[in-house]
Amino acid sequence: MTQDSLPFPQRRSFRVVVRLHAELPTDPYDELREAAARLGLRELADALTELGVPTARLIPRTTIEPATLRARELEVREEEDRADPEDPASMEDPNDPELAVSLTQYWLVDLSGSPEAPTDVAARFEQLPGVELAYPELPVINAGGQDGAAGPTSGPSHLDRAPIGSNVRFAWEREQYGAEVQVLDVESGWLFDHEALQPLGVQLLGGVNQDGVGGFSGGHGTAALGIVAGTFVAPSGVYGIAPRAGVLAASPFNGDLPVLPLADVLTQALLSLRRGDVVLIEVAALEGGTTTKWQRPIERQVDVRAAIRLLTRSGIVVIEPAGNGDTDLDSLETASGRSPLTPGEPGYVDSGAVMVGGAFVDPSRPDAPKRWVSGDDPGVGSNFGRRVDCFSWARKVRSSGCRPWGNCKPPTSAYQSFNGTSSASAIIAGVAVLLQGLHNDAGQPLPSSRRLRRAFRDTGTGTASEADSGIGAMPDLELVAAFLGV
């Protein structure tokens, strides 16, 4: 099971994303119906009038002006053109057709008050002049899983050196705890007053903290941030990997209003981030169903992939969970608005994010980590495939928070078992923060998301998973630092 980050009705598609052709001058307009009418797209304007539903920009003017957004996209594209040819990890395919696509081309059609099916509306729109792409928006839920009771404070853990863990203490022994690096956690809710998080002074950049709204608990976000940066409180606390990092949060949750598009949440967050910062995306997309078994990586949706790509091309490291649908990502078919997730195959576009799978690491058999599959919930387990770059612990990771969700008293001093690709991604995000801190200490340029990913993928810098597991390697911080020359 997992804590769903949306009320049940919103765990189904209720919006259609429309991408207009790039040559259409849409800057003056904030509503798609008006833009279509003024630009001579009569069939689209008539269809929207017939539907009579709200429309809006995917990235609204309140987030960033369209002209400013396009200028930012052009700036990072020019930076890519100047990428170091000696470092293939820093370069993009110059023939990639998506390079010229702007987030300003995307619009939303809200069908929450309409009997029309989003799939039918999208299929109709995609045939209209001026429309480049149309597809139902994928709902999101937190990417966590449940599997067993919390482990003890002491004993083997993800903090240990390979092959048990990621050797976090290598950085700690050098007095590096993540200072001067920001980490942004993107998900639905947190208990910011938990004893492990309260000293962090977490800043909420956008959206609404879901904790306490409509009966939801922020236990998931509390656990993720506890792993990344939680402050240890004796005698039973957790050891956050980078407790001196600047901690930010952003949520697609919007109180009683429809959820915010994740692409907008990420674009808005970009304005508060610096080169070298780390974004931890702790949500996954639902595709084909409404439960954990249908989780897919969030970049499966084209506009979200484009927003992630803008972050990574801006020098920001993005950590993305593979999701807990126990699915071979190489096998997913590509439909309108669904990004293929198999590198090297036709249509694949690289977002630049580090995609993280989950493993069960048995301290008695540390040489053979197995891909995590839940023992509590059949059909739930780490997704896998060529797109998955690395893995970490996805079972019985001790962290702050409350499980069963919301039932602990007092919740501000409760600790739990955190599992799935959520715990694994939080661990990798903490490792990424420490690596950026080590580069700062050495006065070296901060590595890009793609460069860190290349280091994390290398089996020579950590612990390989069991053969044919499809989740890559678990990075050892000391070995990765040597690989990066820091």
C-alpha positions, 0 to 999 in steps of 0.5 A, spaced: 500 500 500 501 507 499 499 513 501 495 516 495 496 523 495 490 525 491 482 524 493 480 518 489 476 522 484 482 526 482 486 519 481 483 519 474 485 524 468 480 530 469 484 535 464 487 534 457 494 537 455 494 541 448 500 543 445 500 548 439 505 549 434 511 553 435 509 558 430 503 560 433 504 567 437 500 566 443 503 570 448 497 575 449 492 570 451 491 566 457 485 562 455 486 557 449 479 558 447 480 566 446 487 564 443 484 559 438 479 564 435 484 570 435 489 566 431 484 563 426 484 556 429 476 555 428 475 548 429 479 548 435 475 554 438 468 551 436 470 545 439 472 549 446 466 553 445 462 546 445 465 543 451 464 550 455 469 548 460 475 552 463 482 552 459 488 556 461 496 556 460 500 550 463 505 555 465 501 561 467 503 568 467 503 568 475 509 563 475 513 566 469 511 571 463 511 567 456 517 571 453 521 570 460 520 563 459 522 562 452 528 566 453 530 562 459 529 556 455 533 559 449 539 561 454 540 553 457 539 551 449 545 556 448 549 553 454 548 546 451 551 548 445 557 550 449 558 543 453 564 540 453 565 535 447 570 531 452 564 530 456 559 526 453 555 526 459 554 533 458 551 533 451 545 532 448 543 530 441 543 536 437 538 532 432 533 531 438 526 534 435 524 536 442 529 541 443 525 547 440 519 545 443 517 550 449 513 550 455 509 556 453 506 551 447 502 547 452 495 549 455 490 545 459 483 543 458 479 542 465 474 537 464 472 536 471 465 539 470 464 535 463 461 528 462 466 528 456 472 522 457 479 526 457 481 520 452 476 522 447 477 529 447 484 528 446 483 524 440 479 529 437 483 535 439 489 532 436 486 531 429 485 539 429 489 544 425 494 548 429 494 542 435 501 538 435 499 534 441 493 532 445 493 527 451 490 526 458 494 529 464 496 523 468 494 523 476 500 523 481 501 519 487 506 519 492 511 514 490 512 510 497 511 503 499 509 499 505 513 493 507 515 491 514 516 494 521 522 500 522 529 497 523 533 500 529 537 506 530 543 502 530 546 496 526 547 496 518 544 501 514 544 505 507 549 510 511 555 504 511 560 503 505 559 498 499 556 493 499 551 495 504 550 502 503 552 508 500 558 510 504 555 517 507 560 517 512 566 518 507 563 525 507 561 526 514 569 524 516 571 530 511 566 535 515 561 535 509 554 535 511 550 539 505 552 546 507 551 551 501 547 546 497 539 546 497 535 540 496 527 541 494 522 535 496 516 535 491 510 531 494 504 532 497 505 533 505 509 534 511 509 534 518 514 540 518 513 540 526 516 533 527 522 533 531 527 531 526 525 537 521 523 543 525 530 545 526 531 545 518 526 551 517 523 548 511 521 553 506 514 551 502 515 554 495 508 553 492 502 549 493 499 547 499 501 542 505 496 537 504 498 534 512 491 535 515 487 537 509 481 532 508 484 527 513 491 526 509 497 525 513 504 528 511 508 522 513 510 521 506 514 527 506 516 527 513 520 520 512 523 523 505 526 529 508 528 525 514 532 521 510 535 527 506 536 532 512 533 530 518 536 532 525 538 526 530 534 527 536 536 522 541 535 517 543 531 514 537 531 519 532 534 518 524 541 520 521 539 525 515 544 524 510 545 532 509 543 535 515 546 542 513 543 543 506 538 548 505 531 544 505 525 547 500 518 543 499 513 544 493 507 541 492 502 540 487 496 539 492 492 545 492 487 545 498 480 544 495 482 546 488 484 541 483 491 539 483 496 544 480 500 541 474 506 538 476 510 541 470 508 548 473 510 546 480 517 544 477 517 551 473 515 555 479 521 552 483 526 553 478 526 560 480 528 559 487 534 554 485 541 555 483 546 551 479 548 545 483 542 544 487 538 538 488 530 536 486 527 530 489 521 528 486 517 524 490 511 523 486 509 518 480 504 518 475 498 513 475 497 510 468 492 505 467 489 504 474 488 508 481 493 504 485 500 503 487 500 497 482 499 503 476 505 507 478 510 510 472 516 515 472 513 522 472 517 523 466 512 518 462 508 525 461 511 529 455 510 536 459 513 534 465 519 531 462 520 537 458 519 541 465 524 536 468 529 537 462 529 545 463 531 544 470 537 539 468 539 543 463 539 549 468 544 545 472 540 542 477 540 535 479 533 531 479 532 525 482 526 521 480 523 515 483 522 509 478 515 508 481 513 501 484 508 498 479 513 492 478 513 493 471 519 493 466 519 500 463 522 497 456 515 494 455 511 500 456 508 502 449 508 509 447 501 513 446 500 520 445 503 524 450 507 518 453 514 519 453 518 512 451 522 510 457 527 506 453 534 509 451 536 508 444 529 506 442 525 511 437 522 517 440 526 517 446 528 523 449 533 524 455 530 528 461 537 528 464 534 526 471 537 520 475 532 515 475 532 510 481 530 503 483 529 500 489 532 494 492 532 489 498 539 489 501 540 483 506 546 485 511 547 477 511 548 477 503 550 484 501 554 482 495 547 480 492 542 486 492 535 484 490 530 488 486 525 490 491 518 487 491 513 488 496 512 482 501 505 485 503 502 487 497 502 483 491 504 486 484 507 492 488 515 493 487 520 497 484 519 498 476 526 496 472 529 497 465 534 500 461 532 507 463 533 506 471 540 508 473 541 506 480 538 503 486 538 504 494 534 501 499 527 500 498 525 496 505 525 497 512 529 504 512 528 507 518 526 515 518 521 520 521 514 520 520 508 516 522 505 509 519 500 507 519 499 514 516 496 519 521 495 514 527 501 515 531 501 519 537 504 524 538 506 524 530 511 529 531 516 524 535 514 518 531 519 514 527 517 509 521 519 504 516 519 507 509 520 503 503 519 503 496 522 507 490 521 513 495 526 511 500 531 509 495 530 516 491 531 520 498 537 516 499 540 518 492 538 525 493 542 525 500 548 522 496 547 527 491 547 533 495 553 531 499 557 530 492 555 537 490 558 539 497 564 536 496 565 539 489 564 546 493 569 544 498 574 543 493 572 549 489 570 545 483 565 546 478 558 543 480 557 536 476 550 536 472 545 531 473 547 527 467 554 527 469 552 525 476 547 520 473 553 517 469 557 516 475 552 513 479 550 508 473 557 505 473 558 499 477 565 500 478 563 506 483 558 502 487 555 495 488 551 492 482 544 489 483 543 482 482 544 480 475 538 482 470 535 486 475 534 492 471 535 497 477 543 499 475 548 500 481 548 503 488 553 508 488 558 508 494 560 516 495 567 515 496 568 511 489 563 516 486 567 522 488 574 519 486 570 518 479 568 525 479 575 527 481 573 530 487 
